Amino acid sequence: MSMRKKLLVALLSVSVYALSLFGCSTTDSDSTGSNTPSVSTDNENPDSEVIELKIWVEESNFDNVNKMVASFKEEYAGQATFDITLEAQADSETRDTLLADVHNGADVFSMPDDQLYSMISGGALSPVVNADKVRSENLEEAIDAASYNGILYAYPYSADNGYFLYYDKNYFTEDDVKTLDRILQVAAENGKKFSMEFDSGWYLYTFFGQTGLEFGINADGVTNYCNWNSTENSIKGVDIAQSLLSITSNPGFISRPNDSFIDDVKSGDVIAGVSGVWHAMSIKQEWGEDYGACKLPTYTCAGQQVQMSTFTGYKMMGVNSYSKHPEWAHKLAEWLTNEENQTLRFTDINQGPSNINAAASDAVKKVPAIIAVIDQSQYGTLQRVGNNYWDACSTFATTILNGNPSNVPLQELMDTLVNGITASTVQ
């Protein structure tokens, strides 16, 4: 969901050059991994200057982040006078908003990992201070998601930005939810639906990731490679297309925007679906003790059961390269993402921590949604996607959802999809 915003066209035109510059650069903070932010004159006379810092986070997280800000001020009381403000900013739009006016952007901001490369390309991210410490405290996959060319550019704080299966235990057993065939059968028999946002490239990837076919972003950081139209693999492109036509025509299937998932659950129309932890609290409220969550099922393709895949995702705090108070901005970003505050974030809003100690707590292990996203991650791929992927997938998925009304040969459909994904310029 949040990870699906397109790259700015102007930014794409300079990304190869900018990434190469960042890939070759080094900073004292990252190379030593042990530097601490200097406070300089602010410490000598804390009343001489007010340290103004602006944080961008989702408005729904204000109460949680305000607690962290209060403890930050308490921790550093006497070292400086702070004026820290929060502004509402959707994580999915952080990149576009910041790069449009980086000089007036937030000092510290929340962002999903798929925005990292373009933020680096735009010169918007100040590399992490105390990088070795941050690396040692967080899951390796989260650190990889926040790094480029060995340099850590952001402070991870969640490891749950992926998707999995929710289901109502009133209708499904644990065996039922192992295969999509059975899920669709149960839904259809009860006049209900299994839901997913099929026409989104983020969710469509689930049918391709474990087929043995290849997809990813090229070294230029802009274009993609893809062989989803293969005619030689044990699972061919046309096999997947045929499976998708069968799935989407099933009376137990419905494609709905992810934002509508909870409304469909509340209405009783949907009894299972693909979504993420952001809906966990609402699902629990609706289904109560019957709320189930697990890894995605397998689906039938070329006569075999194929595990449905996922794009894995992480969230992190970035520091603006143009902050007027970079030392304090880094201290604040590190504070907002430390073990204590990742635990607070889990307690308040049920976000799965990237901090190793926080993630290992008994409380985290008791949340079905977080266990599900962790279990699903073994079948996932870190999202690194060039811009042309999204429209190509949407067009292909719409054709499938409509039942391929023009009867385009399936190989031609797959060739068109791959040509769109791998196009060399923005369409």
N, C-alpha and C positions, 0 to 999 in steps of 0.2 A: 504494500500500500504506500507507505511513505517513500518507498524507494523507487518510485516509478516516474518521478519528474524528469523531464527531458533536459539534456545539457543545453546551455545557451549556444546558439549558432556561432556567435562571435567568439565565444570561449573555445569552441572546438577548433577554430582555425588557428589558434596559437598553442593548443595543448601539447603537440609534439615538442615544440621548442621549449615551452615552459617546463614540461616534465623532465626533459633532458637536463635543464639547468638545476632543478631540484634534486634529480638523481645523482648529480655529481657534487652537490654541495655538502658541506659538513658544518656542524655547529659545535661549539664548545659544550653546550648543554647536553647534546646527545652523545658526543664522542666520549665524554668522561662519564656521563650518566650519574654524576654525583654532585653537580653544582646545585646550590640553593639560591633562590632569587635574592638578589641584593636589595636592601630597603633604602640604602643611602640616606639622603637628607630627611626622608620622611620619618625615620627612626630618631634622628637627632633632635627633631622638633616636631612632634606629631601634630601640633596645632598649627603649624605653618601652612599646611595645605590639606584640603579635603580630598580624599581619594574617591573620585566618582567612578563607579563601575556599573555597567549595564549588562544584564543577563537576559538572553532570549531562551524561553522554554514554552512548552505548551501551556495554555492558560489553565487547563485542568490540573496542572501540577504545581500551581502557585503556592498552595498551602504547604505542600511538602517541601518545596525549595525554600520558602520563607523560614522554615525551621532550620535549615542548613545555613542560611545566611545569618540567622541570629547566633548560632553556635560559632560561626566563623568570626563574627565581630567580637564575641566573648573571648575566643582563643587569642586574638591579636589585639585585644584592648590595651591601650597604652603605647602601641607601636605606630598607630595612625588613626586618623579620624575618617570614618567611612560614610559614603552616601551611595548605597547599593540599591538599584532599582531593577524591577522585573518588567519585561515587556512580553506580551503574548506573541508567539511566533510558532506556527506549525512546523514541526520538524521536517516535513516533506518539502517545505518551501524555503528552508534556511539558506541553502546554497544560492538560489536565484535571488533572494532578497539581499543577501550580503554582497554578492558579486555585483549587483546593480549599483551599490553605493557603499563600498567597503569602508571608506573613511568615516562614515556615520553609522556604521553597524555596531552591534553589541561587542563588548569586550570579551565576553564568554558566551558561548551559545551551544545548545544541544543540536546534534545532527546524527543522521543514520550513516553507516559506514559507506554506502554507495556514493555519497557525495564527496568522499575524501579526495579522490584524484583531481576532480575539477576545482576543488578548493585550493589544492596545492598548485595547480596550474595557474590559478588566478592570483597566486601570491597572498592568499588570505589567511593562511594558517601559520602561526608561530610554533616551531617544534617544541615538544614537551621538555620541560625542565625536570631534573631528577628522573631521567628516562629509565635507568636501570632499576630504580626503586619501583616505579610504576609497572615495569615489565614483571618484576618478581611477585607483584601482588595480584596480578590478573591472569585469567585463563589465556593460554598461548594463542588460541584461535582469535580471541578478542584483540590481543596485541597485534597479531598479523593483520587484522582488519583495519587497525588504526595506523599502520605503517606503510611506508613506501621506500624502496631502496635501502632498507635497514634503518631508516630514520623514523622515530615515533612522532607522529604529528598531532595526536589527540589523546585525551584521557578517557578510556572506556568506562562505562558504568552499567551497561546491561548486555546480556547475552541471549536475549529471548525474542529478537525481532525476526522470527521466522513464522512458519505456519504448520498446522497439524490438523487432526480430526477431532471435532467435537461431536458427541452423540448423546442421545437421551436413552438412559438405561431402561426406561419403560418399554422400549421397542427392541433394543439390541442387546445381545449377549457379547461377551468378549470375543467369542469365536466369530460372530456375525461381522464384526468390524475389521476382520483381517483381510477381507476382499471387497473390492468395490462392487463386484457382481452381486454379492449377498446384500450389501447395503442398499443397492438400488432395488433389489427384489423386495426387501422388507418395506422400504418406503412406498413402493408402488402398491403392494398388497394392502397397505393401511391408508391409501389415498393421501400420502405425505410426500415430502421431497428431501432429497440430498442436494445441498446448495454449494456452489462455489462461483467465484468470479472468473468464468471460463475465458472471457474475451480480454483478459489482462495478461500481458506477457509474464508478469510476475508469477501468476498462478498456473498459466499454461505450461511453464517449464516443468511442472511436476510430472508430465507425461513423457518427457524426453530425457531427463537427467540420468536415469538408470538403465537406458536402453543399449548402451555401448556406443551410441553416436556422440559426436563431439560438437561442442560449442564453447566459445569464449571470446575475450577481447584480445586484439592484436597488440603487439608491442608499442604501436603508435598511440595507444590509449584512446582511440577514436573508433576504429572500425572493428568488425567482428569476423571470426572464422566460424564456419558451421557446415556440417555435412548431414543435416537432418533429412536430406533428399537422397541419401545413399541407396544404391540398388545392389550393393554387394554384402552388406553386413547380415548377420543372422536375423536381426530385426531391421527391416528396411523402412524407409520413410513412408511408403504407401501402407505398410502394416499399421503404423501409428495412426495415419489418417483414417484408415478403415475402423480402427478401434474407437477413435474419437467420434466418428459418425454414429457408431453403435451406442456409445455412452450417452451422447447428447440427445439422441432420439428416444431414450428410455423414459417411460412415463414417471419414473421415480427421480428424474434429474431435473434440476432447474439452474440456470445461470443467473445470478443476481449480484449486484454490486456489493462489495464487502461491507460497506456502510449500512446496507439494508439487512444484514444478517440477523441482528438482534430483533428488529421489527418482525422478521419472518418467524423467528423462534417464538416471540410473544404471541403472534397470531395463531400459532400451532401448526402452521403450514410446513415448517422445516423441522426435521427431527435429527438431522446430522448435517455436517458441513465442514468446509475447509476454512480456517481462519487462524487468528493468532491470540496471544495472551492479552491483547488490549480488550478483548471481549470476555475475559475469564470471569470477572466479578459480576457482569450482567448475566452471563450464562448460569452462574451459580445461583443468582437471585431467582431466575426463571425456573430452572430444573431442580434446584435444591440438592438433595442427596442422590438424585438420579442423574446428576451432571457427570458425564464421562469424557475423558480426553485421552488420546493415544496417538502414536505415530500414524502416518498416512497408510492406507491399505495398499494392497497390490491390485493391479488391473490386468485384464486379459489382453494380450497382444501377441500375434503370430503363434497362437496356440499355447502360450506359456503365461505364467504369472510374473508380472514385472512390478517391482517395488516403485511406488510413486515417490518422486524426489521433491526437493525444495531448494529455494534460495535461502541460505542462512543469512542472518543479519545481526548487527550489533549497533548499539547506540553509544555515543561518546560526547564529551565536551571539548570544543575547540576554543583556542585563544586567538583573537584577531591580531594579525601582524601589525596593525595600525593602532592598537590600544595605546592610549596616552600613559597608561600605568601598567606596562607589561609584566613587571615583577609581581605586582599584586594580582593581576589578572591570572597569572599562572598559579599563584598560591590559592586563589579562589577556585579555579578549575580543579586543582588537585583535591581541595577540601570537599568540593561537591561530589567527588567520585571516590572518596576513600572508603575503607571497609565500613566504618560506622554509618556513613550516609547511604551507602548502597544497601545496608541492612534496613535503614529507615525507609528508603524508597520501596523496598520489598514489603515492609510492614504496612506502609500507608497506601500504596497503589499497586502492590502485587507484581512489580517488575522484577524479573529474574536477574540476579547480580552477575557481573563478570569477575568480581573479586573472588579469589580462590576460597578464602575462608568463609565469606558470606554465602557463597554458592553451596558450600558443603554443610550448611546448617540443617538441623532436623526440620526446622520450620519450612524451609524451601522445599525439602524433599516430600513434604506432605501436600503440595499444591499440584493437582493433576495436570493443569495446563503447562506448568513449568517442566514437570517430568516429561510430558509429551514432546515439548519442543526440544528438550535435550536428547531424548530418544530418537527423534526424527533427524537431528543434526548429523547423525552418522551417514545419512543418505542425502546430505545436502552439499551445496556448493556455494562458496562465498560469491556474492553477486558483484561481478565486474563486467559491465555490459556497455557496449557502444550504443549511441543514440538510435540508430536505425532499427534496432531490435524491436522496439515497442510498437511502432505503427505496423510493421510487417506482421507481427504476431496478432495484433488486433484485427487486421484485415482477414488473415487466414482463419482466425477463430470465428469471426462473424459468418464467414462462408460455411464453416462446419456447423455452426448453430442453426443456420438456415437450411441445413440438409443438402448443401451443394446444389442449389436449385438449377444451375445451368449445366449440371452434369459434366463439369470439367474433369478430365482424367486425373486420377489422384496423383500420378507422378508429376503432372503439370502443376497441380496445386502445391506440391512440395517444392518443386523447382522455383516457383514464384515466391514462396515463403523464404527459401534460402537466398535467392537473389536479392530480396528486400533486406534481409538481415545483414548480408555481407556487402551491401552497396558501399562504394568508396566515398560518397558524399552524402550530406544530409538532404533528404528528399523534400 
